[in-house]
């Protein structure tokens, strides 16, 4: 179930919404506006630092971690 981030063009509020179907209408929870911009959001990784996806060298920089398996994460 994808969670998307939006910004309301009417009131500028940013919020997240769980969207079950592509055709599902999303409204701003603050003002009910439907003119929204979908924001680009970073994927959450269990634990780590901003520098690497898993938080330990020699992982590659965000957004992905090397070949998908980082040292200490096995």
N, C-alpha and C positions, 0 to 999 in steps of 0.2 A: 504494500500500500504506500504509494508515494506521498511524501509531504513536500509541498512547494512553498516557497517564500514569495510574497507579493508586496507591492507598495501601491496604496490607493492613490490615484491621480486626483481625487477630490479633496481628501483631507491629509494626505502625505503619511498616513499611518502605515508602518510595516508590520506584517503578520505572517504566520504560517497557516496553511490549510491542508488537511488530508483530502486528497482528491481520488475518489474511487473509480470514476469513469471520466474519460476525456471530455465528454459532452456535459459534464456536471457544471452548473453555474456556481461561481464563487463570488461572494460578496464581502465587502469590508465589514468586520465586526464592530467598528466604531461608528460608521455613518451609513452603512448599507449600500455604499457605492459599488457599482459594477465595472467601472473603468479602472482596470488594474494593470500594473506592469509586473511581469514575472521576473524575479530577481535570480541572479546566479548565486548558488549557495555551495559552500564547500561540504564535501561528504565527511561525516564523522568517522573517525577511526578510534577504536577502543581506547587506546591511550597513546600518548606521544607528545611531541613538541612541535612548535610551528615550523621548525627547520626540516624535519623528516616525518614521514607518515607514521613510523613506529617509535620514533624517539631515540633510536640508537644507530650509530654509524656502523657499517658503511651504507646504510639505506640511501636510496636516491631521494632527491627533494620531493616535496608535495607536488601533485596530488596522489601519486602512486608510489608504492614502495618496491623498488627493485623488480624481482620476478614474482612478487606477491608473498614471499616468505622472508621475514626479517630475522636476523639473529636474535635469539631469546624469545621469539614469538611462536616457536614450534611446540 
